[in-house]
Structure formats: C-alpha cells, structure tokens
Amino acid sequence: MKEKSRQLRHGYTTGVCAAAAAKAGAILLRGFLADGGAGTGVSDVRICLPGGKLVKIAISETKVLTKGRSPETYAAVLKDAGDDPDVTDGLEIVARVRLIEGEKGVVIKGGTGVGVVTGPGLQVRAGEPAINPVPCRMIRDAVRGVIPEGGVEVEISVPGGEEVAEKTFNPRLGIVGGISIIGTTGIVVPMSVDALKATIRCEIDVAYEEAKPRDSKPGIEDSKPLFLVPGKIGEDAVKALFGDIRIVQMSNFVGHALSYASKRGFRNIALGGHPGKLAKILMGYYDTHSKNSPQAKEFVADFLGVRGDFNTVEEIVRSRENAAGADCNERKKTLSDLAREIARKINDDFGFKSTIVCLFDMKKNLIGKGIWVG
C-alpha cells in the first residue's frame, strides 16, 4: 500500500515573530509598571495576521532589563519556518520595549542583526532598518493593543542575523548588516513559488531604480541591459565576461521575470545560461522546470543538424564542435544562431527594444551569442 505523503507544515515570518516579541515586551512593561515593579513573565501571545486570523506565538524568554523611572523589557521569539528550508529558522527575534517621553507614537528601530537598506528600489527607504511596512504595522498594532497611548520605543534585533544574512538575497538587494523583517501574510508556505517570484520582482525593482535615468522618464534606454540568468553558474559566467553589470537570478521563472522586467520599464534585456535551459524558450516554454517543460536535447540536436544518440545537451555541443561521433547536415547552424533565434522570440513575445542571449557550457565558457533588435 502506498504511503500517503505528509502535509508540509507552515511557519511564521520574521514579521510575525517581531510583532509577537514586541507584544510580549509591552505586556511585561505594562505589568511591571502596574504592580510596582514585580513584573510577570509571558509564555505566549496572540497576534492578528494581516488576513485577520489570530495565531498563538510562543515566547522563548522575557525579562526586565532596567528598572527605575525608565524601565526597559526584553522578549524573544524563536523563528519557526515550519517545513520550509528557511535559513532564518531557529533564529531568535528579540524586542526591547520602553516608554519614551515626548513621543506619541510607536517608534520602531533596528538593532544588531537587522539589516540596513543602502539603495533605492525597496519598500523601505535607504538608511532605514530593513523592517518592511506590513511587519511595522503589525508591531505597532500589537504594542498599541497593550499600551494604547504614549510614546513607546521598540528595538528589534536578531542575534546571529548578520552571519545568516550572507546566505540570503539581502547582499544582492543592497541590504547590509543583517536579515530583513518581512512578511505580507505572516505565513511561511514551505518552498513557496510565490515567495521565489516575489524575490525576483524585488531584485528587478532594485535593478530598475539603480538604472533609472535622473530625469525619471518612463523606460530605460541604458546601453547596459538587465541580465537575467537561471542560477549561480550563469551569473558567474556573465560576471566573468561583462564585469560590473546588473544581474538577476530568475530560476526557472523565465516568463515571469521577462514580463515583469518589461512592465517595470526595461527596454534592453539579456539572458545568459546553458543551451539546455534557454533553448526551451524557443520551444515555447517560459517555465523551464523539468516538471513543466520537456528536455531540450532533441530540439537542440535538430536545430544544429546533429544526428546521433546523446544523453545530454553537452554531448550535442561537443559533437557539433568537433563533428565526431555523429553525422551533420550540410547546412550547419551554430549555437550563436540558436542564441539569436531565442533572442528573436523573446523580442516578439515581450516587445523589448533589443534582446541579447549568451549561451554558456557547464564550465562557464561562452559557446554562443546572439542579439535581436526589434
């Protein structure tokens, strides 16, 4: 009997964890002020997600840091990403909460381990801590549910956040010094396609703001195109060939990345990757995942006029280069011809001013290049 697959467990975003820690800190602070300085611990809190659902979040630690006339409290939540392979899973999200005289609102600051935004294109302005708008609203709502009036300062920190951030997209987005406090729904969906696509859009936004003309006219006529690549191999190859250029990893979501880049205002686009991946575009597949598109080796062999039995596109490429182990047609197309046809199709489908396609082998060598100007 076939065993049923286990349903993957959802987790909570860093934004939810920060809001829960802030609420716990506020509860501890209110209790400390109310009972003459004794204070009581907090084991869990309820947080309202952006969609309206109430969830209970466990509090790993609470304490009163300073007493006297200006007490400050500390509360921590262990980040639980569920079954998602999230590098922030298990991190401690900490909130330090205190009252501040002369203020009426809730002031949110970033502490150690929370990144700082350094450039344009993100939801947070340059120079501000990387705490996105939805988490900020959740933190304020959580605190105001406990302390309705007066000035309150909340500092969010993440011990170990700076080291973990190096494994995230933050360095690519111009966020330095730590992780981001994020989450629009509050829920971490395991291995979410939507989350990957959102990251791609975010990187394209940053690239657009960096390339945007000073006169802010719509569209970018920059001679340097935005380079889209499937992954790290393509990125390394493009960097080695072109040096300092805007690069966004699109994974298998080629159509999504191209559509968003066009919508955002890029007029010149470029793609770099392995022919086995990018040839699928010419086959009509803009989602290049193996589950959603067939292998390209037969298509590539037919395009190049190569005959024989091949296990991989790499074998076809080598056969085409040295004409060994296979018969070739008299008309010999090249990988640059293939790249040009891919560029033509992209231009036709998305309306770019120009499209460049660079094909690389697995050793990151350029093996074909084509351009199409619409």
ChimeraX attribute file (.defattr): number of C-alpha atoms within 10 A of each C-alpha:
attribute: neighborCount
match mode: 1-to-1
recipient: residues
	/A:1	3
	/A:2	4
	/A:3	5
	/A:4	6
	/A:5	6
	/A:6	6
	/A:7	7
	/A:8	12
	/A:9	12
	/A:10	16
	/A:11	20
	/A:12	21
	/A:13	24
	/A:14	30
	/A:15	29
	/A:16	33
	/A:17	29
	/A:18	33
	/A:19	33
	/A:20	32
	/A:21	37
	/A:22	34
	/A:23	31
	/A:24	34
	/A:25	32
	/A:26	30
	/A:27	24
	/A:28	26
	/A:29	26
	/A:30	19
	/A:31	16
	/A:32	20
	/A:33	16
	/A:34	11
	/A:35	10
	/A:36	8
	/A:37	15
	/A:38	11
	/A:39	18
	/A:40	16
	/A:41	17
	/A:42	19
	/A:43	12
	/A:44	17
	/A:45	19
	/A:46	16
	/A:47	22
	/A:48	17
	/A:49	21
	/A:50	17
	/A:51	9
	/A:52	9
	/A:53	10
	/A:54	12
	/A:55	15
	/A:56	11
	/A:57	22
	/A:58	19
	/A:59	21
	/A:60	16
	/A:61	19
	/A:62	22
	/A:63	18
	/A:64	21
	/A:65	12
	/A:66	12
	/A:67	13
	/A:68	8
	/A:69	8
	/A:70	11
	/A:71	16
	/A:72	22
	/A:73	26
	/A:74	24
	/A:75	29
	/A:76	27
	/A:77	28
	/A:78	21
	/A:79	23
	/A:80	21
	/A:81	23
	/A:82	18
	/A:83	16
	/A:84	17
	/A:85	10
	/A:86	17
	/A:87	13
	/A:88	23
	/A:89	18
	/A:90	12
	/A:91	19
	/A:92	24
	/A:93	30
	/A:94	30
	/A:95	33
	/A:96	25
	/A:97	30
	/A:98	22
	/A:99	22
	/A:100	15
	/A:101	11
	/A:102	8
	/A:103	13
	/A:104	11
	/A:105	15
	/A:106	23
	/A:107	17
	/A:108	19
	/A:109	18
	/A:110	21
	/A:111	20
	/A:112	17
	/A:113	23
	/A:114	28
	/A:115	28
	/A:116	24
	/A:117	26
	/A:118	18
	/A:119	16
	/A:120	18
	/A:121	20
	/A:122	19
	/A:123	13
	/A:124	17
	/A:125	15
	/A:126	16
	/A:127	13
	/A:128	15
	/A:129	25
	/A:130	27
	/A:131	26
	/A:132	19
	/A:133	16
	/A:134	19
	/A:135	25
	/A:136	21
	/A:137	15
	/A:138	23
	/A:139	28
	/A:140	21
	/A:141	19
	/A:142	26
	/A:143	26
	/A:144	17
	/A:145	13
	/A:146	16
	/A:147	18
	/A:148	13
	/A:149	13
	/A:150	14
	/A:151	16
	/A:152	22
	/A:153	23
	/A:154	30
	/A:155	19
	/A:156	27
	/A:157	24
	/A:158	27
	/A:159	16
	/A:160	16
	/A:161	21
	/A:162	17
	/A:163	13
	/A:164	17
	/A:165	22
	/A:166	16
	/A:167	13
	/A:168	16
	/A:169	16
	/A:170	20
	/A:171	16
	/A:172	15
	/A:173	21
	/A:174	18
	/A:175	24
	/A:176	21
	/A:177	22
	/A:178	29
	/A:179	31
	/A:180	27
	/A:181	27
	/A:182	20
	/A:183	21
	/A:184	16
	/A:185	17
	/A:186	24
	/A:187	18
	/A:188	22
	/A:189	20
	/A:190	17
	/A:191	14
	/A:192	11
	/A:193	11
	/A:194	10
	/A:195	14
	/A:196	14
	/A:197	17
	/A:198	12
	/A:199	17
	/A:200	22
	/A:201	19
	/A:202	18
	/A:203	24
	/A:204	28
	/A:205	21
	/A:206	20
	/A:207	23
	/A:208	21
	/A:209	16
	/A:210	13
	/A:211	18
	/A:212	18
	/A:213	14
	/A:214	7
	/A:215	6
	/A:216	9
	/A:217	9
	/A:218	11
	/A:219	17
	/A:220	19
	/A:221	16
	/A:222	13
	/A:223	10
	/A:224	15
	/A:225	21
	/A:226	25
	/A:227	26
	/A:228	27
	/A:229	27
	/A:230	21
	/A:231	15
	/A:232	12
	/A:233	17
	/A:234	26
	/A:235	21
	/A:236	15
	/A:237	23
	/A:238	27
	/A:239	14
	/A:240	12
	/A:241	13
	/A:242	10
	/A:243	10
	/A:244	10
	/A:245	14
	/A:246	20
	/A:247	23
	/A:248	24
	/A:249	22
	/A:250	24
	/A:251	18
	/A:252	20
	/A:253	18
	/A:254	21
	/A:255	18
	/A:256	15
	/A:257	23
	/A:258	23
	/A:259	13
	/A:260	16
	/A:261	24
	/A:262	16
	/A:263	12
	/A:264	17
	/A:265	17
	/A:266	25
	/A:267	21
	/A:268	24
	/A:269	23
	/A:270	21
	/A:271	29
	/A:272	29
	/A:273	26
	/A:274	23
	/A:275	27
	/A:276	21
	/A:277	22
	/A:278	27
	/A:279	24
	/A:280	22
	/A:281	21
	/A:282	19
	/A:283	15
	/A:284	12
	/A:285	17
	/A:286	20
	/A:287	18
	/A:288	24
	/A:289	16
	/A:290	10
	/A:291	8
	/A:292	10
	/A:293	16
	/A:294	14
	/A:295	17
	/A:296	21
	/A:297	22
	/A:298	20
	/A:299	17
	/A:300	22
	/A:301	21
	/A:302	15
	/A:303	16
	/A:304	21
	/A:305	18
	/A:306	23
	/A:307	17
	/A:308	12
	/A:309	12
	/A:310	16
	/A:311	9
	/A:312	13
	/A:313	21
	/A:314	16
	/A:315	15
	/A:316	24
	/A:317	22
	/A:318	12
	/A:319	20
	/A:320	23
	/A:321	12
	/A:322	9
	/A:323	13
	/A:324	10
	/A:325	16
	/A:326	15
	/A:327	13
	/A:328	19
	/A:329	11
	/A:330	7
	/A:331	8
	/A:332	13
	/A:333	16
	/A:334	18
	/A:335	23
	/A:336	18
	/A:337	17
	/A:338	24
	/A:339	26
	/A:340	21
	/A:341	19
	/A:342	28
	/A:343	30
	/A:344	23
	/A:345	17
	/A:346	25
	/A:347	21
	/A:348	13
	/A:349	12
	/A:350	16
	/A:351	17
	/A:352	22
	/A:353	14
	/A:354	21
	/A:355	27
	/A:356	24
	/A:357	28
	/A:358	29
	/A:359	27
	/A:360	22
	/A:361	19
	/A:362	13
	/A:363	8
	/A:364	18
	/A:365	15
	/A:366	18
	/A:367	17
	/A:368	20
	/A:369	20
	/A:370	20
	/A:371	20
	/A:372	20
	/A:373	13
	/A:374	12
